[in-house]
Amino acid sequence: MSRIELGNISVELTERGQGRPILFLHPGHPAGRIDSDSPVLELLAKKGRVIAPTHPGFGMEAAPPELTTIDDLAYLYLDLLEAMDLRNCAVVGVSLGGWIAAEMAVKTAVRMSHLVLADALGIKVGSRETRDIADIYAVTDKELADLVYADAGAMAKDVKSLPEDELILMARARESTGRYGWTPYMHDPKLKQRLRRIHIPTLLLWGEADRVAGPDYGRAYAAAIPGARFETIPRAGHFPHLEQPAAFVRAVSDFIGETQP
């Protein structure tokens, strides 16, 4: 772990590998920030230079008071691309991280080569009375695990056995996800109409068993982005980078290799 100062905001990040830059934006609650020794980072690092920041508020420190929206995080990471002078960067975001990545790309993709939105949140696809995204705060821990994982029995953590520092990170992820995405719930009402501004190769990558925002939600997301591709990952839920890291990285790598920026 290292830190980068962006104005008066300190951002914790992990860097691994060499070569073309890949910015990896982690999901929100209940997965939270990505561990530096996570299998998905290890595999991605074989494909390029991975930069994986921790969203402010998801680490051991509270978020600065001026950061309150996904829009704020999008501008923060655009500043990070500039501060690190990253060019032709593939931006990969999962869930909440995918929402951040989409908000970045509609503002400017000048430093980006490819965009991968995995089980991304951020848009409203149904009517006002239709729930597109499951309410992750209105269910028990067991019900939440069943929503986010294809195999909850293998993936869900036994909270009672976790050390205190990991429990703190889980609590911060829960709090910060609500901080950035609560009102309106997990979407930006204007984002869908702005997705037409994305003109870099874009992949919508979805876990087949996602019950937070299902594959049909992902297909609607892809339809709003010019030329976007939609693919699914078998035996994966809302966090395919955790359940199927090899398949996830293979899909990302193949997409980047097959498409020209």
ZAGUNU-118277 format. One record per residue (C-alpha): y, z, x. Coordinates in Angstrom, 1 decimal. Last residue first. Layout:
N
+--------+--------+--------+
!     py !     pz !     px !
+--------+--------+--------+
!      Y !      Z !      X !
...
+--------+--------+--------+
END
This chain:
261
+--------+--------+--------+
!     py !     pz !     px !
+--------+--------+--------+
!    2.2 !  -28.6 !   -8.8 !
!   -1.0 !  -30.6 !   -8.4 !
!   -4.1 !  -29.5 !  -10.3 !
!   -7.7 !  -29.3 !   -9.1 !
!   -7.3 !  -26.6 !   -6.4 !
!   -5.2 !  -24.3 !   -8.5 !
!   -7.6 !  -24.6 !  -11.4 !
!  -10.7 !  -24.1 !   -9.3 !
!   -9.2 !  -21.0 !   -7.6 !
!   -8.3 !  -19.4 !  -10.9 !
!  -11.6 !  -20.2 !  -12.5 !
!  -13.5 !  -18.9 !   -9.4 !
!  -11.4 !  -15.8 !   -9.3 !
!  -12.3 !  -14.9 !  -12.9 !
!  -15.9 !  -15.8 !  -12.5 !
!  -16.2 !  -13.5 !   -9.5 !
!  -14.2 !  -10.7 !  -11.1 !
!  -16.2 !  -10.6 !  -14.3 !
!  -15.7 !   -7.2 !  -15.9 !
!  -12.5 !   -6.2 !  -14.1 !
!  -10.7 !   -9.5 !  -13.8 !
!  -11.9 !  -10.3 !  -17.3 !
!   -9.7 !   -7.5 !  -18.8 !
!   -9.5 !   -8.2 !  -22.5 !
!  -13.2 !   -8.8 !  -22.9 !
!  -15.7 !  -10.5 !  -20.6 !
!  -19.3 !  -11.6 !  -21.0 !
!  -18.3 !  -15.3 !  -20.9 !
!  -15.0 !  -16.4 !  -19.5 !
!  -12.9 !  -18.7 !  -21.6 !
!  -10.7 !  -21.7 !  -20.8 !
!   -7.5 !  -23.1 !  -22.1 !
!   -5.4 !  -25.7 !  -20.2 !
!   -1.6 !  -26.1 !  -20.7 !
!   -0.1 !  -29.6 !  -20.9 !
!    3.2 !  -28.4 !  -22.5 !
!    3.0 !  -24.7 !  -23.4 !
!    2.9 !  -23.8 !  -27.1 !
!   -0.7 !  -25.0 !  -27.6 !
!   -1.8 !  -22.6 !  -24.8 !
!   -0.5 !  -19.6 !  -26.7 !
!   -2.2 !  -20.7 !  -29.9 !
!   -5.5 !  -21.1 !  -27.9 !
!   -5.1 !  -17.6 !  -26.5 !
!   -4.6 !  -16.1 !  -30.0 !
!   -7.7 !  -17.9 !  -31.1 !
!   -9.5 !  -16.4 !  -28.1 !
!   -8.8 !  -12.8 !  -29.4 !
!   -5.9 !  -10.5 !  -28.8 !
!   -7.3 !   -7.0 !  -28.5 !
!  -10.8 !   -8.0 !  -29.4 !
!  -11.5 !  -10.0 !  -26.2 !
!  -15.2 !  -10.9 !  -26.2 !
!  -14.7 !  -14.5 !  -24.9 !
!  -12.4 !  -13.3 !  -22.2 !
!   -9.5 !  -15.7 !  -21.9 !
!   -7.9 !  -17.8 !  -19.2 !
!   -4.7 !  -19.8 !  -20.3 !
!   -4.1 !  -22.1 !  -17.4 !
!   -0.7 !  -23.6 !  -16.6 !
!    0.4 !  -26.4 !  -14.3 !
!    4.2 !  -26.2 !  -14.0 !
!    6.5 !  -27.4 !  -16.7 !
!    7.2 !  -24.2 !  -18.7 !
!   10.3 !  -24.7 !  -20.8 !
!    8.1 !  -25.3 !  -23.9 !
!    7.3 !  -21.6 !  -23.7 !
!   10.8 !  -20.8 !  -25.1 !
!    9.8 !  -21.0 !  -28.7 !
!    7.0 !  -18.5 !  -28.1 !
!    9.2 !  -16.1 !  -26.2 !
!   11.8 !  -15.5 !  -28.8 !
!   10.1 !  -12.8 !  -30.8 !
!    9.0 !  -11.0 !  -27.6 !
!    5.6 !   -9.4 !  -28.1 !
!    3.6 !   -6.2 !  -27.6 !
!    4.9 !   -4.3 !  -30.6 !
!    8.6 !   -5.0 !  -31.3 !
!    9.4 !   -2.5 !  -30.0 !
!    6.5 !   -1.0 !  -28.0 !
!    6.1 !   -3.3 !  -25.0 !
!    8.0 !   -1.8 !  -22.0 !
!    7.9 !    1.9 !  -22.8 !
!    4.6 !    1.7 !  -24.6 !
!    2.9 !    0.2 !  -21.6 !
!    4.8 !    2.8 !  -19.4 !
!    3.4 !    5.8 !  -21.3 !
!   -0.3 !    4.6 !  -21.3 !
!   -0.1 !    3.5 !  -17.7 !
!    1.6 !    6.8 !  -16.7 !
!   -1.2 !    8.8 !  -18.4 !
!   -3.9 !    6.7 !  -16.7 !
!   -2.1 !    7.2 !  -13.3 !
!   -2.0 !   11.0 !  -13.9 !
!   -5.7 !   11.0 !  -14.8 !
!   -6.4 !    9.3 !  -11.5 !
!   -4.5 !   12.0 !   -9.6 !
!   -6.3 !   14.7 !  -11.5 !
!   -9.8 !   13.6 !  -10.5 !
!  -11.9 !   11.9 !  -13.2 !
!  -15.1 !   13.6 !  -14.7 !
!  -13.7 !   14.4 !  -18.1 !
!  -12.3 !   10.9 !  -18.5 !
!  -15.7 !    9.3 !  -18.3 !
!  -14.6 !    5.8 !  -17.7 !
!  -15.5 !    2.8 !  -19.9 !
!  -17.0 !   -0.2 !  -18.0 !
!  -20.8 !   -0.1 !  -18.4 !
!  -20.9 !    1.3 !  -21.9 !
!  -17.9 !   -0.7 !  -23.0 !
!  -19.7 !   -4.0 !  -22.3 !
!  -17.4 !   -6.8 !  -23.6 !
!  -14.5 !   -4.5 !  -22.9 !
!  -11.0 !   -4.1 !  -24.4 !
!  -11.8 !   -3.4 !  -28.1 !
!  -14.9 !   -1.3 !  -27.6 !
!  -13.1 !    0.8 !  -24.9 !
!  -10.3 !    1.4 !  -27.4 !
!  -12.8 !    2.6 !  -30.1 !
!  -14.3 !    5.0 !  -27.6 !
!  -10.8 !    6.3 !  -26.6 !
!   -9.9 !    6.8 !  -30.2 !
!   -7.7 !    4.3 !  -32.0 !
!   -4.0 !    4.0 !  -33.1 !
!   -2.5 !    3.5 !  -29.7 !
!   -4.3 !    0.2 !  -28.9 !
!   -2.9 !   -1.4 !  -32.0 !
!   -4.7 !   -4.7 !  -31.9 !
!   -2.6 !   -7.8 !  -31.4 !
!   -2.2 !  -10.7 !  -33.9 !
!   -1.7 !   -8.4 !  -36.9 !
!   -0.7 !  -10.7 !  -39.8 !
!    1.9 !   -9.6 !  -42.3 !
!    4.8 !  -11.3 !  -40.5 !
!    2.8 !  -14.4 !  -40.2 !
!    0.6 !  -15.3 !  -37.2 !
!    1.3 !  -16.4 !  -33.6 !
!    3.6 !  -13.7 !  -32.3 !
!    4.0 !  -13.9 !  -28.5 !
!    3.8 !  -11.5 !  -25.5 !
!    0.3 !  -10.7 !  -24.6 !
!   -1.8 !  -12.6 !  -22.0 !
!   -5.6 !  -12.6 !  -22.0 !
!   -5.3 !  -14.2 !  -18.6 !
!   -2.1 !  -16.3 !  -18.0 !
!   -2.4 !  -18.4 !  -14.9 !
!    0.7 !  -20.2 !  -13.7 !
!    0.9 !  -22.7 !  -10.9 !
!    3.4 !  -23.8 !   -8.2 !
!    6.1 !  -21.2 !   -8.5 !
!    9.3 !  -20.8 !   -6.5 !
!   11.4 !  -23.0 !   -8.9 !
!    9.6 !  -21.7 !  -12.0 !
!   12.8 !  -20.4 !  -13.6 !
!   13.5 !  -18.5 !  -16.8 !
!   10.5 !  -19.7 !  -18.9 !
!    8.2 !  -19.0 !  -15.9 !
!    9.3 !  -15.4 !  -15.5 !
!    8.7 !  -14.5 !  -19.2 !
!    5.3 !  -16.1 !  -18.9 !
!    4.5 !  -14.0 !  -15.9 !
!    5.6 !  -10.8 !  -17.6 !
!    3.4 !  -11.6 !  -20.6 !
!    0.5 !  -12.3 !  -18.3 !
!    1.0 !   -8.9 !  -16.6 !
!    0.8 !   -7.2 !  -20.0 !
!   -2.6 !   -8.9 !  -20.4 !
!   -3.4 !  -10.3 !  -17.0 !
!   -1.0 !  -12.2 !  -14.8 !
!   -1.5 !  -14.8 !  -12.1 !
!    1.5 !  -16.5 !  -10.4 !
!    0.7 !  -19.2 !   -7.9 !
!    3.5 !  -19.3 !   -5.4 !
!    4.8 !  -22.6 !   -4.1 !
!    7.4 !  -20.6 !   -2.2 !
!    7.6 !  -16.9 !   -1.4 !
!   10.8 !  -15.9 !    0.4 !
!    9.9 !  -12.2 !    0.2 !
!   13.2 !  -11.4 !   -1.3 !
!   13.2 !  -14.5 !   -3.5 !
!    9.7 !  -13.9 !   -5.0 !
!   10.6 !  -10.2 !   -5.4 !
!   13.8 !  -11.1 !   -7.3 !
!   11.8 !  -13.2 !   -9.7 !
!    9.6 !  -10.1 !   -9.9 !
!   12.5 !   -7.9 !  -11.0 !
!   13.7 !  -10.5 !  -13.4 !
!   10.3 !  -10.5 !  -15.2 !
!   10.2 !   -6.7 !  -15.1 !
!   13.6 !   -6.5 !  -16.9 !
!   12.4 !   -9.0 !  -19.5 !
!    9.3 !   -6.8 !  -20.1 !
!   11.7 !   -4.1 !  -21.2 !
!   13.0 !   -0.7 !  -20.2 !
!   14.0 !   -0.8 !  -16.5 !
!   17.4 !    0.9 !  -16.1 !
!   15.9 !    4.4 !  -16.3 !
!   13.9 !    3.8 !  -13.1 !
!   10.1 !    4.0 !  -13.9 !
!    8.5 !    7.4 !  -13.1 !
!    6.6 !    7.8 !   -9.9 !
!    2.8 !    8.1 !   -9.1 !
!    2.2 !    4.5 !  -10.1 !
!    2.6 !    2.7 !  -13.5 !
!    6.2 !    3.5 !  -13.9 !
!    7.5 !    0.6 !  -11.9 !
!    4.9 !   -2.2 !  -12.2 !
!    2.5 !   -2.0 !   -9.2 !
!    2.9 !   -5.1 !   -7.1 !
!   -0.1 !   -7.3 !   -6.0 !
!    0.7 !   -9.9 !   -3.4 !
!   -2.3 !  -12.0 !   -2.4 !
!   -2.2 !  -14.3 !    0.5 !
!   -4.8 !  -17.0 !   -0.1 !
!   -8.2 !  -17.9 !   -1.4 !
!  -10.3 !  -15.2 !    0.4 !
!   -7.7 !  -12.7 !   -0.7 !
!   -8.6 !  -13.6 !   -4.3 !
!  -12.1 !  -12.2 !   -3.8 !
!  -10.9 !   -8.9 !   -2.3 !
!   -8.2 !   -8.6 !   -5.0 !
!  -10.8 !   -9.1 !   -7.7 !
!  -13.2 !   -6.6 !   -6.1 !
!  -10.5 !   -3.8 !   -6.2 !
!   -9.8 !   -2.3 !   -2.8 !
!   -6.0 !   -2.1 !   -3.3 !
!   -6.6 !   -0.6 !   -6.8 !
!   -5.0 !   -2.6 !   -9.6 !
!   -2.4 !   -0.9 !  -11.9 !
!   -3.3 !    0.0 !  -15.4 !
!   -6.6 !   -0.6 !  -17.2 !
!   -5.8 !    1.3 !  -20.4 !
!   -3.0 !    0.5 !  -20.7 !
!   -1.1 !   -2.3 !  -18.9 !
!   -2.3 !   -5.3 !  -17.1 !
!   -1.7 !   -6.2 !  -13.4 !
!    0.5 !   -9.0 !  -12.0 !
!   -1.0 !  -10.9 !   -9.1 !
!    1.3 !  -13.1 !   -7.0 !
!   -0.7 !  -15.6 !   -5.0 !
!    0.9 !  -16.9 !   -1.9 !
!   -0.7 !  -19.8 !    0.0 !
!   -2.4 !  -18.6 !    3.3 !
!   -3.4 !  -15.2 !    4.4 !
!   -5.3 !  -12.3 !    2.9 !
!   -4.2 !   -9.0 !    1.4 !
!   -0.9 !   -7.4 !    0.3 !
!   -0.6 !   -4.4 !   -2.0 !
!    2.6 !   -3.4 !   -3.6 !
!    4.9 !   -0.4 !   -4.5 !
!    8.3 !   -1.4 !   -5.8 !
!   11.5 !    0.5 !   -4.9 !
!   14.4 !   -0.3 !   -7.1 !
!   18.0 !    0.1 !   -5.9 !
!   18.3 !   -3.6 !   -5.0 !
!   14.8 !   -4.7 !   -4.6 !
!   13.3 !   -2.5 !   -1.9 !
!    9.7 !   -3.4 !   -1.0 !
!    6.9 !   -0.8 !   -0.5 !
!    3.5 !   -0.8 !    1.1 !
!    0.0 !    0.0 !    0.0 !
+--------+--------+--------+
END
